[in-house]
């Protein structure tokens, strides 16, 4: 693979262009195929993880906690709703303000190199977790370890895990032992905020001659208001062959959504484009229908995903921003109601979560493991109603 010619501002990453890719084009293609199934209503997308993670916080324990939580949520959704779940983990470093050692040379190059190294460490942990036995379905009860005894999420999950174990024993007795029971595919995604970093890790696929971002399988950008679909981030996403996504806030209008579709998915390829909506519980039922109808009416088949955490936060007396869990659940209900009324597919959820073990752990506008599982059970119920 060879670097793409630079586009836009000069890339300051320098040495990053000579480093190995963090992900591969074939993996990005596989994710796009699976997202196409989501767009058709044949699968469900679960995105989750932490944004603004610090480098020091990237440990096997912290990453493993997030992955175990995602696996538990995916098991709930798969077992209760009988659909495959596409799993995309999120760990962003682009927003972190980290220091640069004195005498380290170009500060911009140093920062980008640290982003690359932290991402490589995280992806190595993810891959090892997925194939090293930790993700084996026979471990469903082991993932439950660490919950407080009286957690409602623990009790519900334990009952579900018992059912999975009975199914696995039955399969084993019948001589059936598929590899999918023992391993799991995790994909990586992040907000493509640092274009110098993304450009430096863009490569041309030797098989097809097409450009891919190799910093993650899925990249997205924010479109919080009435902005044009011509800014530099959308221009970059339009050039790469990865699946891409756009965040839509409550002020997004139908014409802007259509402009995003025309810019990022002109050929209307299922799996290419995802919209991550974060309207808030009070506005989702009013604002989302027009966006969905506009895109679908123009022949687009995007994956529609609900991010219920960011739009449903409150500030405490001490000045901390925390999520309003009841409002969060109501936005998810509204998201499903809108798609049911529009005749479209509620394709997934995007959740900021910590992987913390203790129920009720306060970590700002992110969910602990107990709340994450509560959300998964609610979504599974609504998916069952949809079916």
C-alpha positions in Angstrom: 0.0 0.0 0.0 1.2 3.5 -0.8 0.2 6.8 0.7 -2.3 9.0 -1.2 -1.2 12.4 -2.4 -1.9 15.0 0.2 -5.0 17.0 -0.1 -5.9 20.2 1.7 -3.5 21.6 4.4 0.0 20.1 4.6 0.1 17.0 6.7 2.3 17.4 9.7 2.4 13.7 10.6 5.5 13.0 8.6 6.6 9.6 9.7 3.1 8.3 10.1 2.9 7.9 6.3 5.6 5.3 6.5 4.0 3.3 9.4 1.8 0.2 8.9 -1.9 0.7 8.6 -3.9 0.2 11.8 -6.8 -1.6 9.9 -7.0 -3.1 6.5 -9.1 -2.5 3.4 -10.5 -6.0 3.5 -11.8 -5.5 7.0 -13.4 -2.2 6.0 -15.2 -4.0 3.1 -16.4 -6.6 5.5 -17.9 -4.0 7.8 -19.6 -2.3 4.9 -21.2 -5.6 3.9 -22.5 -6.1 7.4 -23.8 -2.6 7.6 -25.6 -3.2 4.3 -27.5 -6.0 6.2 -28.3 -3.5 8.9 -29.7 -1.1 6.4 -31.9 -3.9 5.1 -33.2 -4.6 8.6 -31.4 -8.0 8.7 -29.0 -7.1 11.5 -28.5 -4.4 14.2 -25.5 -2.1 14.9 -24.1 -1.7 18.4 -21.5 1.1 18.7 -20.0 1.8 22.1 -17.0 3.0 24.0 -15.4 6.2 25.4 -14.5 9.4 23.6 -11.8 11.7 24.9 -9.9 8.8 26.4 -6.5 9.6 28.0 -3.4 7.7 26.9 -2.7 6.6 30.5 -6.3 5.2 30.7 -5.6 2.7 27.8 -5.0 -0.4 29.8 -6.0 -4.1 29.3 -8.4 -3.7 32.2 -10.2 -0.6 30.9 -10.4 -1.8 27.3 -11.5 -5.2 28.4 -14.3 -3.7 30.6 -15.7 -1.9 27.6 -15.5 -4.9 25.3 -17.1 -7.2 27.9 -19.9 -4.7 28.3 -20.4 -4.5 24.5 -20.4 -8.3 24.3 -23.0 -8.5 27.1 -25.2 -6.0 25.3 -24.7 -7.8 22.0 -25.7 -11.2 23.6 -28.8 -9.6 25.0 -29.8 -8.2 21.6 -28.9 -11.3 19.6 -30.6 -13.8 22.0 -33.7 -11.8 22.8 -34.3 -10.3 19.3 -32.9 -13.1 17.1 -30.8 -10.9 14.9 -27.0 -10.7 14.2 -25.4 -7.7 16.0 -22.5 -5.8 14.3 -20.1 -4.6 17.0 -18.1 -1.4 16.6 -16.0 -0.1 19.5 -15.2 3.5 19.9 -12.0 4.9 21.5 -11.1 8.4 20.5 -7.9 10.2 21.3 -8.4 13.2 19.0 -9.9 15.4 21.7 -7.4 14.7 24.4 -5.1 17.6 25.4 -1.8 15.9 26.2 1.5 17.3 26.9 4.6 17.3 24.6 8.0 16.6 26.2 10.5 19.3 26.0 12.9 18.9 23.1 10.7 16.4 21.3 10.8 18.3 18.0 7.7 19.1 16.1 4.8 19.1 18.7 2.2 18.3 16.0 4.1 15.3 14.8 4.7 14.1 18.3 1.0 14.3 19.2 0.0 12.3 16.1 2.6 9.7 16.7 1.2 9.2 20.2 -2.3 8.9 18.8 -1.1 6.2 16.5 0.7 4.3 19.2 -2.3 4.4 21.6 -4.6 3.3 18.8 -2.3 0.4 17.9 -2.2 -0.7 21.5 -6.0 -0.5 21.8 -6.6 -2.4 18.5 -4.1 -5.1 19.6 -6.1 -5.6 22.8 -9.4 -5.7 20.9 -8.1 -8.3 18.5 -6.6 -10.4 21.3 -9.9 -10.2 23.2 -11.9 -11.3 20.2 -9.9 -14.4 19.3 -8.2 -15.3 22.6 -11.1 -17.0 24.3 -12.4 -14.0 26.3 -15.2 -13.6 23.8 -16.2 -17.3 23.8 -20.0 -17.6 24.5 -19.2 -20.2 27.1 -18.0 -17.3 29.2 -21.4 -15.5 29.4 -21.5 -16.0 33.2 -17.9 -15.0 33.6 -18.7 -11.6 32.0 -21.2 -11.1 34.7 -18.6 -11.1 37.4 -18.3 -7.8 39.3 -21.9 -6.8 39.4 -23.4 -5.9 42.8 -25.6 -8.8 44.0 -28.9 -7.0 43.9 -28.5 -5.4 40.5 -31.6 -5.8 38.4 -29.4 -5.9 35.3 -27.4 -8.8 36.8 -30.5 -10.8 37.6 -32.0 -10.4 34.1 -28.6 -11.1 32.5 -28.1 -14.3 34.6 -31.4 -15.7 33.5 -30.5 -15.0 29.9 -27.0 -16.5 30.3 -28.6 -19.7 31.8 -30.7 -20.0 28.6 -27.6 -19.6 26.4 -25.7 -22.3 28.4 -28.6 -24.7 27.9 -28.5 -23.9 24.1 -24.8 -24.5 23.9 -25.0 -27.8 25.8 -27.7 -28.9 23.4 -25.6 -27.9 20.4 -22.6 -29.8 21.8 -24.7 -32.9 22.3 -25.7 -32.7 18.7 -22.1 -32.4 17.6 -22.5 -28.7 16.5 -19.6 -26.4 17.5 -19.4 -23.4 15.1 -16.4 -21.2 15.3 -18.7 -18.1 15.8 -19.4 -19.4 19.3 -15.7 -19.0 20.3 -14.6 -15.8 18.6 -16.1 -12.5 17.7 -15.5 -9.7 15.2 -15.0 -6.3 16.6 -14.6 -3.3 14.3 -13.1 0.1 15.3 -14.6 3.5 14.7 -13.9 7.1 15.7 -14.8 10.7 14.8 -12.4 11.8 12.1 -11.6 15.1 13.8 -7.9 15.3 13.1 -7.6 15.5 9.3 -3.8 15.6 9.4 -3.8 12.3 11.2 -6.4 10.7 8.9 -4.7 11.9 5.7 -1.3 10.6 6.9 -2.9 7.1 7.5 -4.8 7.0 4.2 -3.6 4.3 1.9 -4.4 3.0 -1.6 -5.6 -0.6 -1.7 -3.4 -2.6 -4.0 -6.3 -4.9 -4.9 -8.6 -2.1 -6.2 -6.7 1.1 -6.4 -9.2 2.7 -4.1 -8.3 4.9 -1.1 -9.0 3.8 2.5 -8.6 5.4 5.8 -6.5 2.9 7.8 -6.9 4.6 11.2 -10.3 2.8 11.8 -12.8 0.8 9.9 -15.6 3.4 10.4 -15.1 7.2 10.4 -17.6 9.9 11.1 -18.0 13.6 11.4 -20.4 15.9 13.2 -23.1 17.9 11.4 -24.8 19.6 14.4 -26.7 22.3 12.7 -27.6 24.0 9.4 -24.2 23.6 7.9 -23.4 22.8 4.3 -22.3 19.4 3.2 -19.1 20.9 1.7 -16.8 21.3 4.6 -13.3 19.7 4.7 -14.3 16.8 6.9 -17.1 15.7 4.6 -14.8 16.3 1.6 -12.3 13.8 3.2 -15.0 11.2 4.0 -16.2 11.5 0.4 -12.8 10.4 -0.9 -12.3 7.3 1.1 -13.9 3.9 0.5 -14.6 3.0 4.1 -18.1 3.0 5.5 -18.7 6.5 6.9 -21.1 8.3 9.1 -22.5 11.7 10.0 -23.9 12.8 13.3 -27.2 14.7 13.1 -28.2 17.0 15.9 -31.7 18.5 16.5 -31.1 21.4 14.2 -30.2 19.4 11.1 -32.6 20.0 8.3 -33.8 17.7 5.5 -31.9 19.6 2.7 -28.6 19.3 4.6 -29.2 15.5 5.1 -29.9 15.1 1.4 -26.7 17.1 0.6 -24.8 14.7 2.8 -26.3 11.7 1.0 -25.4 13.2 -2.4 -21.9 14.0 -1.2 -21.0 10.8 0.6 -23.2 8.2 -1.1 -24.0 9.4 -4.6 -24.4 5.8 -5.9 -26.8 4.9 -3.0 -24.8 1.8 -1.9 -26.2 0.1 1.2 -23.7 0.0 4.0 -21.8 3.0 2.8 -23.5 5.8 4.9 -24.7 5.8 8.5 -26.6 8.6 10.2 -26.1 8.9 13.9 -28.9 10.9 15.4 -28.8 12.7 18.7 -32.0 14.7 19.0 -32.8 14.5 22.7 -36.0 12.9 24.1 -38.0 16.1 23.8 -37.3 16.6 20.0 -36.7 13.2 18.5 -40.4 12.5 17.6 -40.7 16.0 16.0 -37.4 16.4 14.2 -36.4 12.9 13.1 -39.3 12.0 10.7 -38.6 14.7 8.2 -34.9 13.7 7.9 -35.8 10.0 7.5 -38.4 10.7 4.9 -36.1 13.0 2.9 -33.3 10.5 2.7 -35.4 7.5 2.0 -37.5 9.4 -0.5 -34.4 10.1 -2.6 -33.5 6.4 -2.9 -30.9 6.4 -0.1 -30.7 3.4 2.3 -28.5 4.7 5.2 -28.1 3.0 8.5 -30.1 4.9 11.1 -28.5 4.9 14.5 -29.6 6.6 17.8 -27.1 8.2 20.1 -29.3 8.7 23.2 -26.6 9.8 25.7 -25.3 13.1 24.4 -28.7 14.7 23.9 -30.0 13.8 27.4 -27.6 15.3 29.9 -28.2 17.5 33.0 -25.8 19.6 35.0 -25.6 18.8 38.8 -25.4 21.4 41.5 -21.7 20.7 41.6 -21.4 21.6 37.9 -20.9 18.0 36.6 -22.6 16.9 33.5 -24.4 13.5 33.9 -26.9 11.6 31.8 -30.6 11.6 32.5 -31.3 7.8 32.1 -35.1 8.1 32.0 -34.8 10.7 29.2 -32.2 8.6 27.4 -34.6 5.6 27.4 -37.4 7.8 26.1 -35.3 9.0 23.2 -34.6 5.4 22.2 -38.4 4.7 22.4 -39.0 7.7 20.2 -36.4 6.6 17.7 -38.1 3.2 17.3 -41.5 4.9 17.1 -40.4 7.2 14.3 -39.0 4.4 12.2 -42.0 2.2 12.7 -44.2 5.1 11.5 -42.0 5.8 8.5 -41.7 2.2 7.5 -37.9 2.2 7.9 -35.4 0.3 10.0 -34.2 1.5 13.4 -30.7 0.2 12.7 -28.7 0.6 15.8 -27.6 2.5 18.9 -24.4 4.4 19.7 -23.6 4.5 23.4 -21.0 6.3 25.4 -20.1 3.8 28.1 -17.3 3.2 30.6 -17.4 -0.6 31.2 -17.4 0.1 35.0 -18.5 -2.9 36.9 -20.4 -1.4 39.8 -24.1 -0.5 39.1 -24.8 3.2 39.5 -21.2 4.3 39.0 -21.1 8.0 38.2 -18.9 8.7 35.2 -20.4 11.8 33.7 -22.4 11.5 30.5 -21.5 7.8 30.0 -23.2 4.6 31.1 -21.9 2.1 33.5 -22.3 -1.6 32.8 -25.6 -2.0 34.6 -27.2 0.9 32.8 -25.8 -0.3 29.5 -27.4 -3.7 30.0 -30.7 -2.1 31.0 -30.6 -0.2 27.8 -29.8 -3.4 25.8 -32.9 -5.2 27.3 -35.1 -2.2 26.4 -33.8 -2.2 22.9 -34.3 -5.9 22.6 -37.9 -5.6 23.7 -38.5 -2.9 21.1 -36.8 -5.0 18.4 -39.1 -7.8 19.3 -42.1 -5.6 19.0 -40.9 -4.5 15.5 -40.5 -8.1 14.4 
